[in-house]
Amino acid sequence: MAKIFRKARQKLLIQKKVKSYLLYAIAEIILVVIGILLALQINALNQSRQRTKLEKTLLNQIKFEMLEIYEDVWRDAANLKLGEKSHENLRDHIVQDRPYADSLCFSFHWLKVDEYIYPTTATYGRFKEVGLDIIKNDTIRIHLQSLYEGHFPRLAKNNAYTPDISEVFNDYYLNSFKPNSDMALTFHFQLEEDTVGSRIYSDVSYHFPRTSGQRKDQSTIGYVPLDFEALKKDPKFHMLLEQTRRYRSNKLRHYSSVRSIMKEVVEVIERELK
């Protein structure tokens, strides 16, 4: 094509048709510009299609990761709720000056339990690498940023917002409790069923004592106070109860927000991918 244009220009110059030569040259330039613009447009469309394809791939991946993370969030929130109920139970015993009951060993166990999430961040990191603007749906983009850069860090281990409840109680428990070894005492708790998108979380429960291993060893949970009457009057224990009540309440608020946001973002992603 370039050879044909060149011969045509040379023929016009030989024939001394300068005006025609100039018009021809201008037309040729216009054709070249149009060709370049068309090539750029095609390239832009190809890039747009590739980004759309990548967006869908990453949305599928992050939806899968969300569903895996949510199972931990669901369990953690249930454990923290057990701690909250245990706190109320022990507080009632102290305020009403009730005598010790053997089943309180389970309340002392859950009182000390703390939970953290360990979210998979690979896909979100990939989103940030290619640019979060690849996510066309504003709701998805805003929710992902809120989770990965706001809520998840607040619920991670050694975060700067909430002390570890277990560590707060450690020294006190070491000096004032012994492990429960009574296999006649039983504990059972069934987690409430939950649904996120198309996945259902159910059939999870805690049973103690339980048997495990090839030797069929029995194990249980619980802590027994060495002197319950002294503990009820101990201002240090009262202070620890109040401190951990605030920590757990704050953490449960974040877990509640995380669960709501994760449910919504998974549902929006599923609609977006249809």
C-alpha positions as CSV (number, residue, x, y, z in Angstrom):
1,M,0.0,0.0,0.0
2,A,2.8,2.4,0.9
3,K,4.5,1.6,-2.4
4,I,1.4,2.4,-4.4
5,F,1.1,5.8,-2.6
6,R,4.7,6.6,-3.2
7,K,4.4,5.9,-7.0
8,A,1.3,8.0,-7.2
9,R,3.1,11.0,-5.6
10,Q,6.1,10.6,-7.8
11,K,3.9,10.5,-10.9
12,L,2.2,13.8,-9.9
13,L,5.5,15.4,-9.3
14,I,6.8,14.3,-12.7
15,Q,3.7,15.8,-14.3
16,K,4.2,19.0,-12.3
17,K,0.8,18.8,-10.8
18,V,1.8,20.5,-7.5
19,K,-1.7,21.3,-6.4
20,S,-2.9,17.8,-7.0
21,Y,0.2,16.5,-5.3
22,L,-0.6,18.6,-2.2
23,L,-4.2,17.5,-2.1
24,Y,-3.1,13.9,-2.5
25,A,-0.5,14.3,0.3
26,I,-3.1,15.8,2.7
27,A,-5.6,13.0,1.9
28,E,-2.8,10.4,2.5
29,I,-2.1,12.0,5.9
30,I,-5.8,12.0,6.8
31,L,-6.0,8.3,5.9
32,V,-2.9,7.6,8.0
33,V,-4.4,9.5,11.0
34,I,-7.7,7.7,10.6
35,G,-5.8,4.4,10.5
36,I,-4.0,5.2,13.7
37,L,-7.2,6.3,15.4
38,L,-8.9,3.1,14.4
39,A,-6.0,1.1,15.7
40,L,-6.0,2.9,19.0
41,Q,-9.8,2.4,19.2
42,I,-9.5,-1.3,18.6
43,N,-6.7,-1.5,21.1
44,A,-8.7,0.3,23.7
45,L,-11.7,-2.0,23.1
46,N,-9.4,-5.0,23.4
47,Q,-8.0,-3.7,26.7
48,S,-11.5,-2.9,27.9
49,R,-12.6,-6.5,27.2
50,Q,-9.5,-7.9,28.9
51,R,-10.2,-5.7,32.0
52,T,-13.8,-6.8,32.1
53,K,-12.7,-10.5,31.8
54,L,-10.1,-9.9,34.6
55,E,-12.7,-8.2,36.7
56,K,-15.1,-11.1,36.5
57,T,-12.3,-13.6,37.2
58,L,-11.2,-11.6,40.3
59,L,-14.8,-11.1,41.5
60,N,-15.3,-14.9,41.3
61,Q,-12.1,-15.5,43.3
62,I,-12.9,-12.9,46.0
63,K,-16.4,-14.2,46.4
64,F,-15.0,-17.7,47.1
65,E,-12.5,-16.2,49.6
66,M,-15.3,-14.2,51.2
67,L,-17.4,-17.4,51.7
68,E,-14.4,-19.1,53.3
69,I,-13.6,-16.1,55.6
70,Y,-17.2,-15.9,56.6
71,E,-17.2,-19.4,58.1
72,D,-14.5,-18.3,60.5
73,V,-16.4,-15.0,61.2
74,W,-19.5,-17.0,61.9
75,R,-17.8,-19.3,64.4
76,D,-15.8,-16.5,66.0
77,A,-18.9,-14.4,66.6
78,A,-20.7,-17.4,68.2
79,N,-17.7,-17.9,70.6
80,L,-17.7,-14.3,71.5
81,K,-21.4,-14.5,72.2
82,L,-20.7,-17.4,74.5
83,G,-18.2,-15.2,76.3
84,E,-20.8,-12.5,76.6
85,K,-23.4,-14.8,78.1
86,S,-20.8,-16.3,80.4
87,H,-19.9,-12.8,81.6
88,E,-23.6,-12.1,82.4
89,N,-23.9,-15.4,84.2
90,L,-20.9,-14.8,86.4
91,R,-21.9,-11.3,87.1
92,D,-25.3,-12.5,88.3
93,H,-23.6,-14.9,90.6
94,I,-21.5,-12.2,92.1
95,V,-24.1,-9.5,92.4
96,Q,-26.7,-11.9,93.9
97,D,-24.0,-13.7,96.0
98,R,-25.0,-17.1,94.7
99,P,-23.0,-20.2,95.8
100,Y,-20.6,-21.9,93.3
101,A,-22.2,-24.3,90.8
102,D,-20.1,-27.0,89.0
103,S,-21.3,-25.9,85.6
104,L,-19.7,-22.4,86.2
105,C,-16.4,-24.0,85.1
106,F,-17.7,-23.7,81.5
107,S,-18.6,-20.0,82.0
108,F,-15.1,-19.4,83.2
109,H,-13.8,-21.1,80.1
110,W,-15.7,-19.0,77.6
111,L,-15.1,-15.8,79.6
112,K,-11.4,-16.1,78.8
113,V,-11.8,-17.0,75.1
114,D,-10.9,-14.4,72.5
115,E,-11.2,-14.6,68.7
116,Y,-9.4,-13.1,65.7
117,I,-9.9,-13.4,61.9
118,Y,-7.1,-14.3,59.5
119,P,-8.6,-13.1,56.1
120,T,-7.1,-14.2,52.8
121,T,-5.9,-11.1,51.1
122,A,-4.5,-12.4,47.8
123,T,-7.3,-11.4,45.5
124,Y,-7.8,-8.0,47.1
125,G,-4.1,-7.4,46.7
126,R,-4.5,-8.3,43.0
127,F,-7.4,-5.8,42.8
128,K,-5.2,-3.1,44.2
129,E,-2.3,-4.0,41.9
130,V,-4.4,-3.6,38.8
131,G,-6.4,-0.7,40.3
132,L,-9.6,-0.8,42.3
133,D,-11.3,1.2,39.5
134,I,-11.5,-2.1,37.6
135,I,-14.5,-2.8,39.8
136,K,-17.3,-1.1,38.0
137,N,-19.9,-1.6,40.7
138,D,-19.4,1.1,43.3
139,T,-21.1,-0.9,46.1
140,I,-18.7,-3.8,45.7
141,R,-15.7,-1.5,45.6
142,I,-16.7,0.5,48.6
143,H,-17.6,-2.6,50.7
144,L,-14.3,-4.4,49.8
145,Q,-12.3,-1.3,50.9
146,S,-14.3,-1.1,54.1
147,L,-13.7,-4.7,54.9
148,Y,-10.0,-5.1,54.0
149,E,-8.8,-1.7,55.1
150,G,-11.1,-1.0,58.0
151,H,-12.9,-3.8,59.7
152,F,-10.5,-6.8,59.1
153,P,-7.4,-4.9,60.6
154,R,-9.5,-4.2,63.7
155,L,-10.2,-7.9,64.2
156,A,-6.8,-9.2,63.4
157,K,-4.3,-10.6,66.0
158,N,-2.2,-7.9,67.7
159,N,-4.3,-5.1,66.4
160,A,-3.9,-1.6,67.9
161,Y,-7.6,-1.3,68.8
162,T,-8.6,-4.1,71.1
163,P,-6.4,-5.9,73.7
164,D,-6.4,-9.7,73.7
165,I,-9.1,-10.8,76.3
166,S,-7.3,-14.1,76.9
167,E,-4.0,-12.3,77.7
168,V,-5.8,-9.9,80.0
169,F,-7.0,-12.9,82.1
170,N,-3.9,-15.1,81.9
171,D,-2.0,-14.1,85.0
172,Y,-5.2,-14.1,87.1
173,Y,-6.2,-17.5,85.9
174,L,-2.8,-19.0,86.5
175,N,-3.0,-17.9,90.2
176,S,-6.7,-18.4,90.9
177,F,-7.9,-21.4,88.9
178,K,-7.3,-25.0,88.0
179,P,-8.4,-26.9,84.9
180,N,-11.7,-28.7,85.0
181,S,-11.1,-32.5,85.0
182,D,-14.7,-33.7,85.8
183,M,-15.8,-35.8,82.9
184,A,-19.2,-36.1,84.4
185,L,-20.0,-32.5,83.6
186,T,-21.3,-32.0,80.1
187,F,-21.4,-28.9,77.8
188,H,-23.3,-28.7,74.5
189,F,-23.8,-25.7,72.2
190,Q,-25.3,-25.6,68.7
191,L,-24.3,-22.7,66.4
192,E,-27.3,-20.9,64.8
193,E,-27.6,-21.6,61.1
194,D,-26.5,-18.7,58.8
195,T,-26.7,-18.1,55.1
196,V,-24.5,-16.0,52.8
197,G,-25.4,-15.8,49.1
198,S,-25.9,-19.4,48.0
199,R,-24.0,-21.0,50.8
200,I,-25.5,-22.2,54.1
201,Y,-23.5,-22.6,57.3
202,S,-25.0,-25.2,59.7
203,D,-24.6,-28.4,61.6
204,V,-21.7,-27.1,63.8
205,S,-21.9,-27.8,67.6
206,Y,-19.6,-28.2,70.6
207,H,-19.8,-31.3,72.8
208,F,-17.7,-31.8,76.0
209,P,-16.4,-34.1,77.1
210,R,-15.3,-35.5,73.8
211,T,-13.3,-38.5,72.7
212,S,-10.5,-38.2,70.1
213,G,-7.4,-39.9,68.8
214,Q,-6.6,-43.5,68.3
215,R,-6.4,-44.1,72.0
216,K,-9.9,-42.7,72.4
217,D,-8.7,-40.1,75.0
218,Q,-11.4,-38.0,76.6
219,S,-10.9,-34.3,77.0
220,T,-13.1,-31.5,78.3
221,I,-13.0,-27.7,78.9
222,G,-13.5,-25.4,81.9
223,Y,-11.7,-23.7,84.7
224,V,-12.5,-24.2,88.4
225,P,-11.8,-21.3,90.8
226,L,-9.6,-22.2,93.8
227,D,-11.7,-20.0,96.1
228,F,-15.0,-18.9,94.5
229,E,-16.1,-16.9,97.6
230,A,-12.8,-14.9,97.6
231,L,-13.1,-14.4,93.9
232,K,-16.6,-12.9,94.3
233,K,-15.1,-10.2,96.6
234,D,-11.9,-9.6,94.7
235,P,-11.9,-6.1,93.2
236,K,-9.2,-7.1,90.8
237,F,-11.5,-9.8,89.3
238,H,-14.3,-7.2,89.1
239,M,-12.0,-4.8,87.2
240,L,-11.0,-7.6,84.8
241,L,-14.7,-8.4,84.2
242,E,-15.5,-4.8,83.4
243,Q,-12.5,-4.3,81.1
244,T,-13.1,-7.5,79.1
245,R,-16.8,-6.7,78.9
246,R,-16.0,-3.5,77.0
247,Y,-13.4,-5.2,74.8
248,R,-15.8,-8.0,73.9
249,S,-18.7,-5.6,73.3
250,N,-16.5,-3.5,71.0
251,K,-15.3,-6.6,69.1
252,L,-18.8,-8.0,68.7
253,R,-20.0,-4.7,67.1
254,H,-17.2,-5.0,64.5
255,Y,-18.1,-8.7,63.9
256,S,-21.7,-7.7,63.4
257,S,-20.8,-5.0,60.9
258,V,-18.4,-7.4,59.1
259,R,-21.1,-10.1,58.8
260,S,-23.6,-7.6,57.4
261,I,-21.2,-6.2,54.8
262,M,-19.9,-9.6,53.7
263,K,-23.4,-10.8,53.2
264,E,-24.3,-7.8,51.1
265,V,-21.1,-7.8,49.0
266,V,-21.4,-11.5,48.2
267,E,-25.0,-11.0,47.1
268,V,-24.1,-8.0,44.9
269,I,-21.2,-9.9,43.3
270,E,-23.5,-12.9,42.5
271,R,-25.9,-10.5,40.8
272,E,-23.1,-8.8,39.0
273,L,-21.7,-12.1,37.6
274,K,-25.1,-13.3,36.3
